[in-house]
């Protein structure tokens, strides 16, 4: 049990970061506003979590424009996908080990 | 402690699943949209049926003139008559599509409003684009058949392309839509080999009856 708990990635300890990764793993890319609606977070809060994930190179950020408005889109990196998948595996093991 | 950990893990997995689904698929289509679209299509088919009862016998012309200069001239005459006759059917079709679309949009909009979710998002955008591409191609092909006087292919091409559009769009919405699409394609392909006179009936079956049946199934499954 302890071994499995250690396999959980500390970075994915937050509900919002988990939400971001879940959305990005099944979509090529998503923009800021769509992410905000999906994970139900405030602008500032979401931005902070995105920054953390970006610093860990789990997500890529691309700034663009739609007309005059900035449109920032986020996508998952190979490293991010790998880390998130092993986090999911660890969660699954925890559930299996007890039931 | 252990069962607590298990509960949080289960809860996390549940959240992950929900976000994956909501972000990749537009799930809040209203069943009423289908019932509405089907009813409008049936009404349109009835109008078309009444018009066709008074129609000149274009069936006679089709494929009858194939060779020789006089034949070509006769065919030109047929085409001219046919195109001017066809015009009001195009207006009817455009009207049916517009009314069906507006009503269908309205019911889905209401459902989303009640649920308090944003309707226009990454998933719904993908669904619309993936529906629209085969649909636009189908509209052009169908118009070309109408323009060339090949009226026997109008109903089949409507059904086939619409079915393909649904199959394509189903990746981004409730997967039930895929089976509706498959049935439309099968009816469309089948109608190619039946007496062309059945075209309108099969069109009414595919666009009218099937939409109503599917709308009711969807309503019972997701809206109740």
Interface residues (C-beta under 8 A of the other chain):
Chain A: X1 X5 X15 X18 X19 X22 X23 X25 X26 X27 X30 X31 X34 X37 X38 X39 X88 X91 X92 X94 X95 X98 X99
Chain B: X2 X3 X5 X6 X9 X10 X12 X13 X15 X16 X17 X19 X20 X22 X23 X24 X117 X118 X121 X122
